[in-house]
Amino acid sequence: MRPEPGADIVVWFPVFGNGISGPGTGIILPRMHPILLSILLGVSAALANVFGGTIIVQRRWERAYLKYFIALGAGFMLATAIVEIYPASLALRGESAPLLVLAGYLIVHFFEHTVSPHFHFGEETHRDEFVHSHKGYSVLLGLVIHTFFDGIAIASGFIVSNWLGWIIFVAVFLHKIPEGFTIASVMLASGQSRKTAWGASVLLGAATLAGVLTMGVFRHEVGFGLPLSAGVTIYVAASDLMPEVNREPGAKMAFVVFLGVGLMLLLDKVAHAH
């Protein structure tokens, strides 16, 4: 059962003892002011961008797990966009919602594949494709637009309901480390310093927070912000993350995608209003 807007979220965990299951205990996700909560979680998402950049710059981290973040995030984001954000957008905008979802998809497509004609999530090693520093900055511009809408999505979700905000935040957070990882490696591949590469990941974090604050100022325009962010979420999941998953042979990555979908559906099932 999906929570009503304004209600606290209670996630229930069953208690087992002597072979008998009990009613369980719940963790309450309290109802704060939606913009304040959006800002706090926007900061968390921004820090994940910075952490992703630090992985590349410091060169002291194990990066093998990145592909699993990407696959998990792809499944979770795609399920969130289709099961949660899109229906909520239809409720807010009616027949105009699909056009706004399409507009959000095409906005990111334009910036990532026209302004920034080549990049992929993960460590960028094709230095010959980033010989000119301006190409690294064009990739940065594309990702700044996309992370700005991450912030729009988080704040829009909380304006609509506590539950929708939390589920969008989790979907966004799961791909924040790969975003920071990507932009730092792209900047290094284009000949920039480690300091500049790390600063690029900080800029992505700042763009996320800027999206949250923008939606806070224009909260009455959530009917535009939410469907636009749905289109952005679908694009990132299906056009940015899924191709990276498909680069890995075997069934393991597909199972991780399904795990991401299952995790989102499980949260939808066990979290309910109290």
N, C-alpha and C positions, 0 to 999 in steps of 0.2 A: 504493500500500500504506500503510495507516495504521500509525503507530508503536505499539509496545508501551508500556504504562505504565512510566515510569522511564527510558526510553531518551532519549539525546540526539537532537535534531532536526537533520538535515543537509539543507540546501536546495542542490540541485545546479544549476550553470549550465554548459551545454556550451561548450567552447572550439573556435573555428573558426580554421583556418589553412591557407593554400594550397588552399582549397576543400574541406578535409577536416575533419570534425568529430571532436573528441577526446572523451575520457571526461568532461572538465569538472572544475571545482573546486567545492568545497562550503563553505557558511558554516554553522558549527556553532552551534546555539542550546543552550548548555550546560544540564545538569541541575543546578539549584540546589535548595535546600530550597524546597518548593512555597509555603509561607507567606511566606518572605522574598521570593521572586520575585513573588508576588502583591502584596505590599506595595509593592515598587518600581514595578511596573506600575500599581498602583492610584494611586500618587502621580502618575504620568505622565497617567493618565486624568483625575485631579482637576485637574491643571494645564491640561488641554485645556478643561475646564469654565470655568476662570477666564479662559483666553484668549478663549473665546467671549463672555464677559461684557465683557471689555475692548474687543472689537471695537465693541460698542454704546456703551459709556461714553465711549471716547476719540473716537469719531466721526472717526477719521483712517484708517480701513481701507476697502479695497474689499470690498464685501459681495456682489458679484454671484456669486461662486463658491459661496456657501452652498447654493444649490439643488442644485448638483452633489454636494456633500458629502451632502446628504440622500438623493438618489437612489442614490448609490454605497453609502451606509450601509444603505439599505433592502434593496437586493439582497444585500449581503454578510451582513447580519444574518439575513435570512429563510433564506438557504441554510445558514448556520451552525446555526441553530436546528433545521432539518429534517434536514440531512445529518449533523450531528455531535452536537449536544446531546441531541436526542430519542432517538436510538439508544443513546447512553451512559446516558441516564436509564432506559430500558427494561432495560438490562443490570444496573443497580443496584437498581431497585425492582420489576421485573417488571410484573405486571398493575396495580399501584397507580400506576405512573408516569403514565399518561394523566390520572388524576384530579388529581394534583399539578400537572401541566402546565396543566390547565384552571383550577385554583385560582390559579396564578401569573398567568394571563391576567386572571382576574376581579378579583384584588386590585388590579391597576393600573387596570383599567376603573373600579372603584368610586371610587378616589381621584381619578382624572383627570376623570371625568364625573359624579360625584356631589358630592364635596367641591370639585372644581375644574371647574365646568360648561362653561367655554369657554377654550380656548387652542389655538394651533397652533404648530408649529415654524417659526421664522423671525422676522423683525422684526415685532413687534406694533404695529399702527398704529391699531387701533380703540379710540381713547381713550374713546369714549362707553360702551363695554362694561366699562371698568375705572375708572369714576368713583370708586367706593368703594375705599379702600385695602385693605380686608379681602379683596376679590376677588383682588387681586394676591397676597396672602399665601396664599389658598386654592390658587392655581395653584402657588405655591412648595411647599406641603405635598405636592401630588400629585407634583411632580417629585422631591422629596426621597425619597419612597417608591420611585419608579422608579429613581433613581440608586443608592439603597441596594442594590437588587437587581442593579444593574450590578456592584457590588463582590462580592456573593454569587456571581454568575456567574463572575467572573474567578477567585476563590479556589477555587470548586468545580471548575472546569476543571483547575486545576493539581493539585489533590488527586487527581483521577482519572488524569490523564496530562499530561506536559509539552506534547505536541502540542495536546490539547484546550484547555489553558490559553492557549496562544499564539493559537489561532484565535479563541477567545472574546474575548481582549483586543483583537485587531484589530477584531472586529465592534463591540465596545463603543466603542473609541477613535474610530471613524469618525463616531459621532453625538454625541460629547462636545462638540465646538465648537458645533454647532447647539443643544444643550441650554443651554449657557451663554449663547449669543446670545438664545435664547428668553426665559429667565427675566429677564435684564437688561432686555430691551425691554418685557416685561410689567410689571415693577416701575416703569419710567419712565412707561409708559402709565397706570398707576394713581396717578400723582402723587408717587411716591417720588423721593428725591434720587439723583444719580448714585452717590454713595457707598453708599447702601443697595442700589441695583441691582447694583453690583459685588459687594457683600457677599453678595447672594443667589446669585451664581454661585460664590462661594467656598464657601457652604454646600452647594451641590450637590456640589462636589468633596469636601468633608468627608464627606458622606453616602456617596459612593462608597468612600472609604477606610474608613469605618465598616463597610460591608458586607464588605469584605475581612477586616477584623480580627474581625468577628463570626463569619465562617466559619472563621477561624483558630482561634478558641476552641472552636467546635463542629464541628471538622473531621470527627468521627465521624458527624455528621448530614448528610454530603454527599449521602446518598440522598434527603434532602428538599430540600436546597439546590439541587442541579442541576436536577431537574425543575421546581421552582418558577421558577428563573431561565430555563428554556426557555420557559415560558408568558409570562414578562415579555418575553423577547426577541422572541417571535412577536408579542406585542401592540404593542411599540414599532415593529417593522418594518411590520406590516400595518395597524395602526390609527392610528398617529401619523405615520409617515414616508410611507407610500404615498399617503394622501390629499393630502399636500403635493406629491408628484410629479405626481399627477393634476390638480393645479391648473394646471400648465404645459401649454400646447397643443403639439402636434407630437410627432414621434417621438424627438426628441433625448433627452428625459428617460428614456423607456423604454429606449433603448439604454444609458444610463448605469446604470440598474437592472440590465440584463443584464450589463453590465461588472462590476458588483459581484458578481453570482452567479458569473460566469466567473472572477473573481479568486479567489474562495474555492475553487472547484473546481480551479483551477490549482494553488493552494497545496496542496490535498489530494493532487494528483497528483505534484508534484515534491518534496514534503517526505517524507522517510522515515527510518527508524531506521538508525543506522550502528553 
